Amino acid sequence: QVPGMKEILLMGFYQPHEALSRFLLSAQQEFKIPIRYLQEYAALGTGGGIYHFRDQILSGGAEAFFVLNADVCSEFPLQEMLEFRQQHGDTQSFVILGTTANRTQALNYGCIVANTETQEVQHYVEKPSTFVSEIINCGIYLFTPAIFQHIGEVFQRNQQELVLEENSNGWQRAEVIRLEQDVFTALAGSGKLYVYKTDGFWSQIKSAGSAIYASRLYLNQYSKSHPERLAQNKPGGPIIRGNVYIHPTASIDSTAVLGPNVSIGEGVTVGAGVRVRESIVLHGASLHDHTCVLNTIVGWDSTIGRWARVEGTPSDPNPNDPYAKIDSETLFRDGRLTPSITILGCSVTIPAEVVILNSIVLPHKELSRSYKNQIIL
């Protein structure tokens, strides 16, 4: 939707594989725009990666480019950020997307102190130890090619420090650059960095549990911007409560009750009397008659037997605080598995009449009994 957008580059340290190649091909065909994956030779940090591939980013004479962290979900107000940059600062200024967090949770993010009139960033601290600001960094940026000069200065400084250090492994470490701590902290107060504050939805996706919360945010957004994507109650159709997405190829029994906040993938089969709430059911899964699925991600091609109950514990933000964010829960707390959503990997088989509670089941498992608070390897 951004006018003049010429190319999309995905960057990461991950080995490309067939599934990624298929995704890139289908996305290119759908959006009619070149999309490429660039693999880093080592994990280079949030700034090191774009600096390493600066020639690729600038080829074609880019006027500006967006950088989006892959572990966030948002309305992505890119057009608004472009318009904001035209109104604030000059053509060489940079824009960070910011949002409001509560005072306690703000400490877990990059905190931005800005001039209330001009929105110029005057101070930036990544994960401060004491309260700095309620405006946090969303991990979505609008840069011009001038950013590479500032990243290059960090790179040269790193190289000089490595020369002074003995026993270092040389050039590889100099290229590890963090946009937040190394670049934004130095740019703050220079008149080059601005924050665009959004009131739209935003969340980190740091754990599998946050995927269900992210799905809820997107379904809620669809209800406003694309209501035609959501399922409606129709004669002879399943009972829909709240926001529910059903892929056109899915087969849903008319007695099933779905929602709120449910996403049903391609080729999914849902039997009679099934209840699904706050869950994601991925392609090819089969929910047999009278199963109950709550706060769960059902992996593709998994099967849940009749009268089985698969349930997790949501890790939602405080519903009474409009600025609350989802907490990044560790997998274990005090030596025990932290109660969270239940996740069934791909091709998992759950037998009839069992209960799976707060558990993670790795792919290709055929269970024979009930489990509670377990990781089933």
C-alpha positions as CSV (number, residue, x, y, z in Angstrom):
1,Q,0.0,0.0,0.0
2,V,3.0,2.3,0.2
3,P,3.3,4.3,-3.0
4,G,6.7,3.9,-4.8
5,M,7.6,0.7,-2.8
6,K,10.0,-1.1,-5.1
7,E,11.4,-4.1,-3.2
8,I,11.1,-6.1,0.0
9,L,14.2,-7.7,1.5
10,L,14.1,-10.3,4.3
11,M,17.3,-10.5,6.4
12,G,18.3,-13.2,8.8
13,F,20.9,-15.6,10.1
14,Y,18.7,-18.6,9.3
15,Q,19.5,-21.1,6.6
16,P,17.0,-20.7,3.7
17,H,14.9,-23.8,3.0
18,E,12.2,-25.0,0.6
19,A,9.3,-23.7,2.7
20,L,10.8,-20.2,2.8
21,S,11.4,-20.2,-1.0
22,R,7.8,-21.3,-1.6
23,F,6.6,-18.5,0.6
24,L,8.7,-15.9,-1.1
25,L,7.5,-17.1,-4.5
26,S,3.8,-17.0,-3.6
27,A,4.2,-13.6,-1.9
28,Q,5.9,-12.2,-5.0
29,Q,3.1,-13.4,-7.2
30,E,0.4,-12.1,-4.9
31,F,1.8,-8.6,-4.3
32,K,3.6,-8.1,-7.7
33,I,6.8,-6.9,-6.0
34,P,10.3,-8.4,-5.9
35,I,11.0,-10.1,-2.5
36,R,14.4,-11.6,-1.7
37,Y,16.0,-13.3,1.4
38,L,19.5,-12.2,2.4
39,Q,21.3,-14.5,4.7
40,E,23.9,-13.1,7.2
41,Y,27.1,-15.1,7.5
42,A,26.8,-14.6,11.3
43,A,24.3,-13.0,13.6
44,L,25.2,-9.3,13.1
45,G,22.6,-7.6,15.3
46,T,19.8,-5.2,14.3
47,G,22.2,-2.6,12.7
48,G,25.0,-4.9,11.5
49,G,22.7,-6.8,9.2
50,I,21.4,-3.8,7.3
51,Y,25.0,-2.3,7.2
52,H,26.4,-5.6,5.8
53,F,23.8,-5.5,3.0
54,R,23.8,-1.7,2.4
55,D,24.7,-2.1,-1.3
56,Q,21.7,-4.4,-1.8
57,I,19.4,-1.9,0.0
58,L,20.7,1.1,-1.9
59,S,20.8,-0.5,-5.4
60,G,18.3,1.1,-7.6
61,G,18.8,4.5,-5.9
62,A,16.5,4.1,-2.9
63,E,15.3,7.5,-1.5
64,A,14.2,5.9,1.8
65,F,13.5,2.5,3.3
66,F,11.6,0.9,6.2
67,V,13.2,-1.5,8.7
68,L,10.7,-3.7,10.5
69,N,11.6,-6.2,13.2
70,A,10.1,-9.6,12.4
71,D,8.9,-10.3,16.0
72,V,6.2,-7.5,16.2
73,C,2.6,-7.3,15.1
74,S,1.1,-4.0,14.4
75,E,-1.2,-2.0,12.1
76,F,2.2,-0.9,10.5
77,P,1.2,2.8,9.8
78,L,3.9,3.1,7.2
79,Q,2.1,5.7,5.1
80,E,1.5,7.8,8.2
81,M,5.2,7.6,9.0
82,L,6.1,8.9,5.6
83,E,3.7,11.8,5.9
84,F,5.0,12.6,9.4
85,R,8.6,12.7,8.1
86,Q,7.5,15.3,5.5
87,Q,6.1,17.5,8.2
88,H,8.9,17.0,10.8
89,G,12.6,17.4,10.2
90,D,14.4,17.4,6.8
91,T,14.9,14.8,4.1
92,Q,17.8,13.3,6.0
93,S,15.9,12.7,9.3
94,F,14.9,9.3,10.6
95,V,11.6,8.2,12.2
96,I,11.0,5.6,15.0
97,L,7.5,4.2,15.5
98,G,6.6,4.6,19.2
99,T,3.6,3.6,21.4
100,T,2.6,4.1,25.0
101,A,3.3,1.4,27.6
102,N,2.6,1.4,31.4
103,R,5.4,2.6,33.7
104,T,6.4,-0.8,34.9
105,Q,6.5,-2.6,31.5
106,A,8.3,0.3,29.8
107,L,11.5,-0.9,31.4
108,N,11.5,-4.0,29.2
109,Y,11.7,-1.9,26.0
110,G,13.7,0.9,24.4
111,C,12.4,4.1,26.0
112,I,12.1,7.4,24.1
113,V,12.1,10.9,25.5
114,A,10.8,13.4,22.9
115,N,10.0,17.1,22.6
116,T,6.3,17.2,23.0
117,E,5.9,19.9,20.2
118,T,8.4,18.7,17.5
119,Q,8.5,15.0,18.5
120,E,12.3,15.1,18.1
121,V,13.9,12.3,20.1
122,Q,16.0,14.0,22.8
123,H,17.0,10.9,24.8
124,Y,17.0,7.1,24.1
125,V,17.7,4.3,26.5
126,E,17.4,0.6,25.7
127,K,15.8,-1.4,28.6
128,P,16.6,1.2,31.4
129,S,17.0,0.1,35.0
130,T,14.8,3.0,36.2
131,F,11.8,4.8,34.7
132,V,12.7,7.0,31.8
133,S,9.6,7.3,29.6
134,E,6.2,5.7,28.8
135,I,6.9,6.0,25.1
136,I,8.6,2.8,23.8
137,N,10.3,1.8,20.6
138,C,8.0,-0.4,18.4
139,G,10.9,-1.8,16.3
140,I,9.6,-0.2,13.1
141,Y,11.8,2.5,11.5
142,L,11.9,4.8,8.5
143,F,15.4,5.5,7.3
144,T,17.2,7.4,4.5
145,P,20.5,6.2,3.1
146,A,22.2,8.7,5.5
147,I,21.7,6.2,8.3
148,F,24.6,4.1,6.9
149,Q,27.0,7.0,7.7
150,H,26.0,6.8,11.4
151,I,26.2,3.0,11.4
152,G,29.6,3.2,9.7
153,E,30.9,5.4,12.5
154,V,30.0,2.7,15.0
155,F,31.6,0.0,12.8
156,Q,34.9,2.0,12.6
157,R,34.8,2.7,16.4
158,N,34.3,-1.1,17.0
159,Q,37.3,-1.8,14.8
160,Q,39.5,0.6,16.6
161,E,38.5,-0.9,20.0
162,L,39.2,-4.4,18.7
163,V,42.7,-3.3,17.6
164,L,43.3,-2.1,21.2
165,E,42.0,-5.4,22.6
166,E,44.1,-8.5,22.6
167,N,42.8,-12.0,22.0
168,S,39.8,-10.7,19.9
169,N,38.8,-12.7,16.9
170,G,39.0,-9.6,14.7
171,W,36.8,-8.3,12.0
172,Q,33.7,-10.5,12.7
173,R,32.9,-8.8,16.0
174,A,33.3,-5.3,14.6
175,E,30.3,-5.9,12.3
176,V,28.0,-6.8,15.2
177,I,26.0,-3.5,15.6
178,R,22.9,-2.8,17.6
179,L,20.7,-0.1,16.1
180,E,19.1,0.7,19.5
181,Q,22.1,0.9,21.8
182,D,24.8,1.9,19.4
183,V,23.0,4.1,16.9
184,F,19.8,5.6,18.4
185,T,21.5,6.5,21.7
186,A,24.1,8.6,19.8
187,L,21.5,10.1,17.4
188,A,19.2,11.3,20.2
189,G,19.3,15.1,20.6
190,S,21.1,15.7,17.3
191,G,17.9,16.8,15.5
192,K,18.0,13.8,13.1
193,L,15.7,11.4,15.0
194,Y,12.0,11.7,15.4
195,V,9.2,9.5,17.0
196,Y,5.8,9.0,15.4
197,K,3.4,7.8,18.1
198,T,0.7,5.4,17.1
199,D,-2.5,4.7,18.9
200,G,-3.1,1.6,16.8
201,F,-2.5,-1.9,18.1
202,W,1.1,-3.2,18.7
203,S,2.6,-6.2,20.4
204,Q,5.8,-8.1,20.6
205,I,5.7,-11.8,19.6
206,K,8.4,-13.3,21.8
207,S,6.7,-16.6,22.6
208,A,4.2,-19.0,21.1
209,G,1.6,-17.8,23.6
210,S,1.8,-14.3,22.2
211,A,0.8,-15.6,18.8
212,I,-2.7,-16.2,20.0
213,Y,-2.8,-12.6,21.4
214,A,-1.5,-11.3,18.1
215,S,-4.1,-13.3,16.2
216,R,-6.8,-11.6,18.4
217,L,-5.4,-8.2,17.6
218,Y,-5.4,-8.9,13.8
219,L,-9.0,-10.3,13.9
220,N,-10.1,-7.2,15.8
221,Q,-8.5,-5.1,13.2
222,Y,-10.2,-7.1,10.4
223,S,-13.6,-6.4,12.1
224,K,-12.9,-2.7,11.4
225,S,-11.0,-2.7,8.1
226,H,-11.9,-5.9,6.4
227,P,-15.2,-7.3,7.9
228,E,-15.7,-9.4,4.8
229,R,-12.8,-11.6,5.9
230,L,-14.5,-12.7,9.0
231,A,-17.1,-15.5,9.3
232,Q,-20.8,-14.6,9.9
233,N,-23.7,-16.5,11.4
234,K,-25.7,-18.0,8.5
235,P,-28.5,-20.6,8.3
236,G,-27.0,-24.1,8.2
237,G,-23.6,-22.8,9.2
238,P,-21.6,-23.1,12.5
239,I,-22.4,-20.8,15.4
240,I,-20.0,-17.8,15.3
241,R,-19.2,-15.8,18.5
242,G,-17.0,-12.7,18.1
243,N,-14.2,-12.5,15.5
244,V,-13.6,-15.7,13.7
245,Y,-11.7,-16.4,10.4
246,I,-12.5,-19.6,8.5
247,H,-10.5,-20.5,5.3
248,P,-12.9,-21.2,2.4
249,T,-11.6,-24.8,2.1
250,A,-12.4,-25.7,5.7
251,S,-15.3,-28.1,6.5
252,I,-17.2,-27.0,9.6
253,D,-20.2,-28.9,11.0
254,S,-23.2,-26.7,11.5
255,T,-23.4,-27.7,15.2
256,A,-19.9,-26.5,16.0
257,V,-19.4,-23.3,18.1
258,L,-16.4,-21.1,17.2
259,G,-15.1,-18.0,18.8
260,P,-14.3,-15.5,20.0
261,N,-10.8,-15.0,18.4
262,V,-10.4,-18.2,16.4
263,S,-8.5,-18.7,13.1
264,I,-9.3,-21.9,11.1
265,G,-6.8,-22.8,8.4
266,E,-6.9,-24.4,5.0
267,G,-8.5,-27.8,4.7
268,V,-9.4,-28.1,8.4
269,T,-12.2,-30.4,9.4
270,V,-14.3,-29.6,12.4
271,G,-16.9,-32.2,13.6
272,A,-20.3,-32.0,15.3
273,G,-20.6,-30.3,18.7
274,V,-17.0,-29.0,18.6
275,R,-16.2,-25.9,20.7
276,V,-13.2,-23.8,19.8
277,R,-12.2,-20.5,21.5
278,E,-9.1,-18.3,21.5
279,S,-7.2,-20.7,19.3
280,I,-5.4,-21.1,16.0
281,V,-6.1,-24.3,14.0
282,L,-3.5,-24.7,11.2
283,H,-4.0,-26.3,7.8
284,G,-5.1,-29.9,7.5
285,A,-6.0,-30.4,11.2
286,S,-9.0,-32.5,12.1
287,L,-11.1,-31.9,15.3
288,H,-13.4,-34.9,15.8
289,D,-16.9,-34.7,17.2
290,H,-17.5,-33.0,20.6
291,T,-13.8,-31.9,21.1
292,C,-13.1,-28.8,23.1
293,V,-10.2,-26.6,22.1
294,L,-9.4,-23.5,24.3
295,N,-6.3,-21.3,24.2
296,T,-4.4,-23.7,21.9
297,I,-2.4,-23.7,18.7
298,V,-3.2,-26.9,16.8
299,G,-0.4,-27.7,14.3
300,W,-1.0,-28.6,10.7
301,D,-2.2,-32.2,10.0
302,S,-2.9,-32.9,13.7
303,T,-5.9,-34.9,14.9
304,I,-7.9,-34.5,18.1
305,G,-10.1,-37.5,19.0
306,R,-13.8,-37.4,20.0
307,W,-14.7,-35.9,23.4
308,A,-11.1,-34.8,24.0
309,R,-10.3,-31.5,25.7
310,V,-7.2,-29.5,24.8
311,E,-6.8,-26.4,26.8
312,G,-4.1,-23.8,27.7
313,T,-3.7,-20.9,30.0
314,P,-3.7,-17.5,28.3
315,S,-0.8,-15.1,28.9
316,D,-2.8,-11.9,28.1
317,P,-1.9,-8.4,29.2
318,N,-3.9,-6.8,32.0
319,P,-7.4,-6.1,30.4
320,N,-8.0,-3.2,32.8
321,D,-4.9,-1.3,31.7
322,P,-5.2,0.2,28.1
323,Y,-1.4,0.5,27.9
324,A,-0.5,-2.9,29.2
325,K,1.7,-5.1,27.0
326,I,2.1,-8.9,26.9
327,D,4.9,-10.1,29.2
328,S,7.6,-12.3,27.8
329,E,7.2,-15.3,30.1
330,T,10.1,-17.7,30.5
331,L,9.4,-21.3,29.6
332,F,10.2,-22.4,33.2
333,R,9.7,-20.7,36.5
334,D,11.0,-22.1,39.9
335,G,11.9,-25.3,38.1
336,R,8.3,-25.8,36.8
337,L,6.8,-25.3,33.3
338,T,5.1,-21.9,33.3
339,P,1.3,-22.4,32.6
340,S,0.7,-21.1,29.1
341,I,-1.2,-22.0,26.0
342,T,-1.2,-25.5,24.7
343,I,0.7,-26.2,21.5
344,L,0.4,-29.2,19.3
345,G,3.2,-29.6,16.8
346,C,2.4,-30.8,13.3
347,S,1.0,-34.3,12.8
348,V,0.2,-34.9,16.5
349,T,-2.6,-37.4,17.3
350,I,-4.6,-36.9,20.5
351,P,-6.8,-39.9,21.4
352,A,-10.5,-39.8,22.2
353,E,-11.6,-38.7,25.7
354,V,-8.3,-37.4,27.1
355,V,-7.4,-34.0,28.5
356,I,-4.3,-32.1,27.4
357,L,-3.7,-29.1,29.7
358,N,-1.0,-26.4,29.5
359,S,1.3,-28.7,27.5
360,I,3.6,-28.5,24.5
361,V,3.6,-31.6,22.2
362,L,6.4,-31.8,19.7
363,P,5.7,-32.9,16.1
364,H,4.8,-36.4,15.0
365,K,3.6,-37.6,18.4
366,E,0.8,-40.1,19.0
367,L,-0.4,-39.7,22.6
368,S,-2.1,-42.5,24.5
369,R,-3.2,-40.7,27.7
370,S,-3.9,-37.3,29.3
371,Y,-1.1,-34.8,30.1
372,K,-0.9,-31.7,32.3
373,N,1.9,-29.1,32.5
374,Q,4.2,-31.3,30.3
375,I,6.6,-30.9,27.4
376,I,6.2,-34.1,25.4
377,L,9.4,-34.7,23.5
